[in-house]
Amino acid sequence: MGPTPETLRQVEKGQSTVDGLYTRVLDVLPFATLASATGLSLAFSDLTEADRTTALVLSASAAAWVFVLFTLIPAVPPLPRARMTVYFLGLSAFGAVLMQYDMLYFIFVVTGFFHAGLLRPRWMIVIGIGISSIVVNSTILEEASAAGYTLFAVVVLVQTSAISFGFLLNERMERLRTQREEAFAAREAAMEENAGLHMQLMTQAREAGVLDERQRMAREIHDTVAQGLAGIIAQLQAVDESDDEPQRRRHLDSAKELARDSLAEARRTVQAIGPPTLDAAQLPEALAEVSAKWSAAQGVPVELVTTGEARPMHPEVEVTLLRVTQEALTNAAKHAGAGRVGITLSYMEDELALDVRDDGVGFVPGRTKQGAKGGYGLAAMRQRVSRLAGSLSIESEPGRGTVVSAIVPAVEGVPDAV
């Protein structure tokens, strides 16, 4: 699972706080280090009155330099490169001159290591750190010897390399953090857009479902009740036209049987108008009730298995899978001659899968024509599932049973989406 929007906001707030604190430290640091160095020099250094006065004047000039060329720069990046370069060179020059009067001013020169990180492009950071290292370690050169020069070179090289590596690594990590935050933000926006599209899809499916339900009911009535009534009329007409009592009795018995079948089909059609089992139960319970009633009516055992964590789904999702199950069971009763049926409902993170299996006679899916042997039922199932951006597959072979598989997006229910 990815980070939540609240977590992202907390991270952004914390990072903003850290960035703001670091910016304030950079603003205050040169004045703090200059004041500390000056105070220590006045307290502990044995300078002549003239050198002391000169150092104070240089300290004041350095403070003015920092204020005018750095403090007054707007804190909105990117900082002006030329101005920052001139400022940094002046800062280093003031530090070098002040150290000639008193080495305690190396405290002020340390500021250069931090402000070098503000230089651009990146190679300027390394040069700036190198300049600060040269100035802060310049006291080593007071011993004009080969050992002194070697030590100076080694110290400057190691110090510049270590600090530069730290700055560049931090900058790289900062870029990666920014990219990660942008990726998280883009992912969150995509998820919100996807959720909106799913809700729009559900609305369209609900609206299209009204017409589809009317068409389905028309097909059901035409294929069952209307044809049954037509058969009854034909049988009754045959009774009037025949004088043979056994033949008349046979026609009457046929009319009674057609009437019973038509009544049963009418009741089944009425029950299929709406899914009342979903009003007070989740989809697994509704499937259990539907399969139990079908099993009792057909005398065929049904095994229902639910995998994953069951949770409330959008009504259109649950109604669609319930209808697919009802249609698959109807086809199994009408055409399959099944001795056993298995139903599997799988809850996944982003999808909901339904499989209805029977061990009936099977058929060749590609050869099934619409309107024949449940062809309308298969087409209706495909239409329902496709309106939810789902997929429906039929796997069957003659003599090897049938598997109806439907996969739809796992769009969870919301209080106002009814």
Secondary structure per residue as TSV (DSSP state, phi and psi in degrees):
chain	resnum	aa	ss	phi	psi
A	1	M	-	360.0	139.7
A	2	G	-	-82.7	172.8
A	3	P	-	-67.1	147.5
A	4	T	-	-80.7	159.5
A	5	P	H	-56.5	-36.7
A	6	E	H	-64.8	-40.8
A	7	T	H	-63.7	-42.8
A	8	L	H	-61.4	-40.3
A	9	R	H	-66.2	-38.1
A	10	Q	H	-65.0	-41.4
A	11	V	H	-64.3	-44.8
A	12	E	H	-62.8	-39.3
A	13	K	H	-65.2	-44.1
A	14	G	H	-63.8	-41.9
A	15	Q	H	-65.8	-38.8
A	16	S	H	-63.4	-38.3
A	17	T	H	-64.2	-44.2
A	18	V	H	-64.3	-44.5
A	19	D	H	-61.8	-42.1
A	20	G	H	-63.9	-40.3
A	21	L	H	-64.4	-43.1
A	22	Y	H	-64.4	-38.4
A	23	T	H	-63.3	-41.2
A	24	R	H	-66.2	-36.5
A	25	V	H	-62.8	-43.5
A	26	L	H	-63.2	-34.2
A	27	D	H	-69.3	-40.8
A	28	V	H	-86.0	-28.5
A	29	L	H	-52.8	-49.7
A	30	P	H	-61.3	-38.4
A	31	F	H	-70.2	-38.7
A	32	A	H	-66.6	-45.8
A	33	T	H	-68.8	-37.1
A	34	L	H	-66.6	-42.4
A	35	A	H	-65.4	-40.3
A	36	S	H	-64.6	-45.2
A	37	A	H	-63.8	-41.8
A	38	T	H	-65.5	-44.0
A	39	G	H	-62.3	-43.7
A	40	L	H	-65.8	-37.2
A	41	S	H	-64.9	-42.8
A	42	L	H	-66.3	-32.1
A	43	A	H	-83.8	-35.6
A	44	F	H	-120.3	-16.6
A	45	S	-	-89.2	142.9
A	46	D	-	-95.2	75.5
A	47	L	-	-97.8	151.8
A	48	T	-	-69.8	163.7
A	49	E	H	-61.5	-37.3
A	50	A	H	-68.0	-44.4
A	51	D	H	-65.7	-38.6
A	52	R	H	-62.0	-43.4
A	53	T	H	-64.5	-43.2
A	54	T	H	-62.6	-42.1
A	55	A	H	-63.4	-39.2
A	56	L	H	-65.1	-41.7
A	57	V	H	-63.4	-43.4
A	58	L	H	-64.0	-37.9
A	59	S	H	-63.1	-43.9
A	60	A	H	-64.3	-39.5
A	61	S	H	-65.6	-40.2
A	62	A	H	-63.5	-41.6
A	63	A	H	-62.0	-41.9
A	64	A	H	-64.4	-39.6
A	65	W	H	-60.7	-46.0
A	66	V	H	-63.9	-42.4
A	67	F	I	-65.1	-45.8
A	68	V	I	-73.6	-46.2
A	69	L	I	-91.5	-15.5
A	70	F	I	-121.0	-53.7
A	71	T	I	-60.8	-37.9
A	72	L	T	-79.5	-3.8
A	73	I	S	-72.3	131.1
A	74	P	-	-56.7	140.0
A	75	A	S	-79.1	11.2
A	76	V	S	-91.7	118.7
A	77	P	S	-70.0	156.9
A	78	P	S	-83.0	145.2
A	79	L	-	-74.0	147.2
A	80	P	-	-63.7	122.3
A	81	R	H	-65.2	-47.6
A	82	A	H	-62.4	-44.0
A	83	R	H	-65.9	-39.9
A	84	M	H	-66.5	-36.8
A	85	T	H	-64.9	-46.4
A	86	V	H	-62.6	-43.2
A	87	Y	H	-59.7	-45.9
A	88	F	H	-66.4	-40.8
A	89	L	H	-63.6	-40.4
A	90	G	H	-65.1	-41.7
A	91	L	H	-58.7	-44.9
A	92	S	H	-66.2	-38.3
A	93	A	H	-65.9	-44.4
A	94	F	H	-60.3	-41.1
A	95	G	H	-63.9	-42.5
A	96	A	H	-64.0	-42.5
A	97	V	H	-67.6	-43.4
A	98	L	H	-63.3	-35.0
A	99	M	H	-68.0	-20.6
A	100	Q	H	-69.8	-25.4
A	101	Y	H	-89.0	-38.9
A	102	D	-	-155.6	124.0
A	103	M	G	-64.8	-16.0
A	104	L	G	-63.1	-17.1
A	105	Y	G	-73.8	1.3
A	106	F	H	-61.6	-24.6
A	107	I	H	-59.9	-40.2
A	108	F	H	-69.5	-37.2
A	109	V	H	-65.0	-27.7
A	110	V	T	-56.8	-26.7
A	111	T	H	-54.3	-33.9
A	112	G	H	-59.8	-33.2
A	113	F	H	-62.6	-35.5
A	114	F	H	-79.4	-44.6
A	115	H	H	-74.6	-16.2
A	116	A	G	-64.5	-27.6
A	117	G	G	-66.7	-12.7
A	118	L	G	-90.1	-6.4
A	119	L	-	-76.5	151.4
A	120	R	S	-141.3	145.5
A	121	P	S	-73.8	-172.9
A	122	R	H	-62.1	-36.0
A	123	W	H	-63.8	-22.6
A	124	M	H	-68.5	-28.7
A	125	I	H	-61.5	-46.1
A	126	V	H	-63.1	-43.3
A	127	I	H	-63.4	-43.2
A	128	G	H	-62.0	-42.7
A	129	I	H	-65.3	-38.6
A	130	G	H	-62.4	-41.7
A	131	I	H	-62.7	-45.3
A	132	S	H	-63.3	-38.0
A	133	S	H	-65.6	-41.0
A	134	I	H	-61.0	-44.5
A	135	V	H	-68.5	-46.0
A	136	V	H	-69.0	-25.2
A	137	N	T	-102.7	12.3
A	138	S	G	-63.4	-21.8
A	139	T	G	-66.2	-21.3
A	140	I	G	-63.5	-29.9
A	141	L	G	-75.8	-3.7
A	142	E	G	-64.5	-24.9
A	143	E	S	-91.4	97.8
A	144	A	-	-76.4	75.3
A	145	S	S	-140.5	164.8
A	146	A	H	-61.5	-39.8
A	147	A	H	-64.7	-39.0
A	148	G	H	-65.1	-43.4
A	149	Y	H	-66.5	-39.1
A	150	T	H	-64.5	-45.8
A	151	L	H	-61.2	-42.7
A	152	F	H	-59.4	-46.4
A	153	A	H	-64.4	-42.6
A	154	V	H	-65.3	-44.9
A	155	V	H	-62.5	-46.1
A	156	V	H	-62.8	-43.3
A	157	L	H	-64.1	-48.3
A	158	V	H	-65.2	-44.4
A	159	Q	H	-64.7	-44.0
A	160	T	H	-64.6	-43.2
A	161	S	H	-63.9	-46.6
A	162	A	H	-64.5	-48.2
A	163	I	H	-69.0	-38.8
A	164	S	H	-63.2	-42.7
A	165	F	H	-60.7	-41.6
A	166	G	H	-62.7	-44.0
A	167	F	H	-63.7	-48.3
A	168	L	H	-67.0	-37.1
A	169	L	H	-64.9	-42.1
A	170	N	H	-63.5	-38.1
A	171	E	H	-66.3	-40.0
A	172	R	H	-63.2	-44.0
A	173	M	H	-63.3	-36.0
A	174	E	H	-65.3	-40.9
A	175	R	H	-64.5	-42.4
A	176	L	H	-63.9	-38.7
A	177	R	H	-62.9	-43.3
A	178	T	H	-62.6	-44.5
A	179	Q	H	-62.5	-38.8
A	180	R	H	-65.9	-42.4
A	181	E	H	-63.7	-39.6
A	182	E	H	-65.3	-38.8
A	183	A	H	-65.7	-41.4
A	184	F	H	-62.7	-42.8
A	185	A	H	-64.3	-41.3
A	186	A	H	-65.2	-39.1
A	187	R	H	-64.6	-42.7
A	188	E	H	-64.0	-40.7
A	189	A	H	-64.6	-39.7
A	190	A	H	-65.3	-39.5
A	191	M	H	-65.0	-40.9
A	192	E	H	-65.1	-41.9
A	193	E	H	-64.7	-40.3
A	194	N	H	-64.0	-40.6
A	195	A	H	-63.2	-40.4
A	196	G	H	-64.1	-40.1
A	197	L	H	-65.8	-37.9
A	198	H	H	-63.9	-43.0
A	199	M	H	-64.6	-39.4
A	200	Q	H	-62.9	-39.4
A	201	L	H	-63.5	-40.2
A	202	M	H	-63.3	-40.7
A	203	T	H	-62.6	-44.9
A	204	Q	H	-64.0	-39.2
A	205	A	H	-65.1	-38.5
A	206	R	H	-65.8	-41.4
A	207	E	H	-67.8	-43.6
A	208	A	H	-68.9	-26.2
A	209	G	H	-64.6	-28.5
A	210	V	H	-61.9	-50.3
A	211	L	H	-65.1	-41.1
A	212	D	H	-61.5	-40.6
A	213	E	H	-65.2	-38.4
A	214	R	H	-63.4	-44.3
A	215	Q	H	-64.8	-39.7
A	216	R	H	-64.1	-43.3
A	217	M	H	-62.8	-38.9
A	218	A	H	-62.8	-43.0
A	219	R	H	-64.9	-42.3
A	220	E	H	-60.3	-47.2
A	221	I	I	-64.8	-41.1
A	222	H	I	-66.3	-43.2
A	223	D	I	-78.3	-19.7
A	224	T	I	-119.3	-73.3
A	225	V	I	-64.2	-49.2
A	226	A	I	-62.5	-44.1
A	227	Q	H	-66.8	-36.5
A	228	G	H	-63.2	-43.8
A	229	L	H	-64.7	-38.0
A	230	A	H	-62.8	-39.4
A	231	G	H	-66.6	-38.7
A	232	I	H	-62.4	-45.1
A	233	I	H	-60.5	-41.5
A	234	A	H	-64.0	-40.3
A	235	Q	H	-67.1	-40.8
A	236	L	H	-66.6	-37.6
A	237	Q	H	-63.5	-37.7
A	238	A	H	-65.9	-32.5
A	239	V	H	-63.9	-43.7
A	240	D	H	-65.9	-31.2
A	241	E	H	-87.8	-6.4
A	242	S	-	-111.1	141.6
A	243	D	-	-103.2	-6.8
A	244	D	-	-83.3	116.8
A	245	E	H	-61.1	-46.6
A	246	P	H	-58.6	-39.4
A	247	Q	H	-68.4	-38.7
A	248	R	H	-63.0	-41.9
A	249	R	H	-62.4	-40.6
A	250	R	H	-62.7	-40.6
A	251	H	H	-66.3	-38.4
A	252	L	H	-66.1	-40.6
A	253	D	H	-63.2	-40.2
A	254	S	H	-64.1	-39.6
A	255	A	H	-64.2	-41.5
A	256	K	H	-61.4	-43.9
A	257	E	H	-64.2	-41.6
A	258	L	H	-63.8	-36.9
A	259	A	H	-65.3	-43.5
A	260	R	H	-62.3	-44.8
A	261	D	H	-62.8	-41.8
A	262	S	H	-65.1	-39.8
A	263	L	H	-62.7	-42.3
A	264	A	H	-63.6	-43.1
A	265	E	H	-65.2	-38.6
A	266	A	H	-63.3	-42.7
A	267	R	H	-63.3	-41.6
A	268	R	H	-63.4	-39.4
A	269	T	H	-65.6	-42.5
A	270	V	H	-64.6	-41.0
A	271	Q	H	-64.8	-27.4
A	272	A	T	-84.3	-4.0
A	273	I	S	-62.0	-43.9
A	274	G	S	-137.4	154.2
A	275	P	-	-93.9	78.9
A	276	P	G	-61.8	-24.9
A	277	T	G	-66.4	-19.9
A	278	L	G	-84.4	-9.7
A	279	D	T	-68.7	-36.2
A	280	A	S	-122.2	11.9
A	281	A	S	-148.0	158.1
A	282	Q	-	-78.7	173.0
A	283	L	H	-57.5	-45.0
A	284	P	H	-57.7	-42.1
A	285	E	H	-66.3	-38.6
A	286	A	H	-65.3	-41.2
A	287	L	H	-64.7	-37.4
A	288	A	H	-62.6	-41.4
A	289	E	H	-67.5	-44.7
A	290	V	H	-63.7	-45.5
A	291	S	H	-67.6	-34.9
A	292	A	H	-65.6	-44.0
A	293	K	H	-63.9	-41.1
A	294	W	H	-65.6	-42.4
A	295	S	H	-62.6	-41.3
A	296	A	H	-66.1	-38.2
A	297	A	H	-73.5	-35.9
A	298	Q	H	-97.3	-13.7
A	299	G	T	69.6	27.5
A	300	V	-	-118.5	125.4
A	301	P	-	-67.9	141.9
A	302	V	E	-125.3	129.9
A	303	E	E	-109.3	120.8
A	304	L	E	-109.3	126.6
A	305	V	E	-126.2	131.7
A	306	T	E	-115.7	127.4
A	307	T	E	-116.0	154.3
A	308	G	S	81.8	176.8
A	309	E	-	-87.7	112.2
A	310	A	-	-67.5	135.4
A	311	R	-	-147.8	154.8
A	312	P	-	-62.2	133.5
A	313	M	B	-111.6	166.6
A	314	H	-	-56.3	139.1
A	315	P	H	-50.8	-38.2
A	316	E	H	-65.4	-35.0
A	317	V	H	-66.0	-48.4
A	318	E	H	-66.7	-42.4
A	319	V	H	-62.5	-41.4
A	320	T	H	-61.1	-47.7
A	321	L	H	-68.5	-34.0
A	322	L	H	-65.3	-42.4
A	323	R	H	-64.6	-40.4
A	324	V	H	-61.0	-42.6
A	325	T	H	-62.8	-46.1
A	326	Q	H	-60.7	-42.5
A	327	E	H	-68.4	-40.0
A	328	A	H	-64.9	-40.3
A	329	L	H	-66.2	-39.5
A	330	T	H	-61.5	-44.7
A	331	N	H	-64.1	-37.8
A	332	A	I	-64.0	-36.7
A	333	A	I	-73.6	-40.0
A	334	K	I	-76.8	-41.8
A	335	H	I	-121.0	-26.4
A	336	A	I	-82.8	-32.1
A	337	G	-	61.5	40.4
A	338	A	-	-73.8	148.0
A	339	G	S	-102.7	-11.2
A	340	R	-	-159.4	143.5
A	341	V	E	-130.9	138.6
A	342	G	E	-123.8	135.9
A	343	I	E	-123.9	129.4
A	344	T	E	-125.1	124.5
A	345	L	E	-113.8	121.2
A	346	S	E	-117.9	119.9
A	347	Y	E	-92.7	117.9
A	348	M	-	-116.1	178.0
A	349	E	S	-64.1	-45.8
A	350	D	S	-115.3	-6.5
A	351	E	E	-139.3	161.5
A	352	L	E	-127.1	127.2
A	353	A	E	-118.6	140.6
A	354	L	E	-129.7	130.2
A	355	D	E	-125.9	128.5
A	356	V	E	-120.5	116.5
A	357	R	E	-117.1	141.1
A	358	D	E	-135.7	159.7
A	359	D	-	-105.9	33.6
A	360	G	S	-79.5	-160.4
A	361	V	-	-71.8	-22.6
A	362	G	-	72.6	178.3
A	363	F	-	-165.4	178.5
A	364	V	-	-100.6	106.1
A	365	P	G	-53.9	-39.3
A	366	G	G	-68.2	-17.3
A	367	R	G	-98.1	-0.1
A	368	T	-	-79.3	123.3
A	369	K	-	-96.4	145.8
A	370	Q	T	-62.9	132.0
A	371	G	T	94.8	-8.2
A	372	A	S	-120.1	131.6
A	373	K	T	49.7	51.4
A	374	G	T	82.7	9.6
A	375	G	H	-58.0	-38.4
A	376	Y	H	-62.0	-37.7
A	377	G	H	-63.0	-43.9
A	378	L	H	-63.4	-42.7
A	379	A	H	-63.9	-40.6
A	380	A	H	-64.4	-40.5
A	381	M	H	-61.4	-45.2
A	382	R	H	-61.3	-42.0
A	383	Q	H	-63.0	-44.5
A	384	R	H	-60.5	-48.9
A	385	V	H	-68.4	-40.7
A	386	S	H	-66.7	-27.9
A	387	R	T	-68.6	-17.9
A	388	L	T	-99.9	16.0
A	389	A	T	61.9	31.7
A	390	G	-	-104.1	-172.1
A	391	S	E	-136.7	147.4
A	392	L	E	-129.7	131.8
A	393	S	E	-129.1	144.7
A	394	I	E	-120.6	119.9
A	395	E	E	-115.8	122.0
A	396	S	E	-159.5	150.4
A	397	E	-	-140.2	146.7
A	398	P	T	-56.5	125.8
A	399	G	T	82.4	-0.5
A	400	R	S	-123.3	18.2
A	401	G	-	78.2	-174.4
A	402	T	E	-139.5	143.1
A	403	V	E	-126.2	121.1
A	404	V	E	-104.4	120.3
A	405	S	E	-121.5	127.7
A	406	A	E	-126.0	134.8
A	407	I	E	-127.6	125.3
A	408	V	E	-131.7	158.3
A	409	P	E	-62.7	141.3
A	410	A	-	-85.0	76.5
A	411	V	-	-91.1	112.1
A	412	E	B	-73.7	152.2
A	413	G	-	-71.4	149.6
A	414	V	-	-125.0	151.3
A	415	P	T	-56.4	-36.2
A	416	D	T	-95.1	0.4
A	417	A	-	-94.8	75.0
A	418	V	-	-120.9	360.0
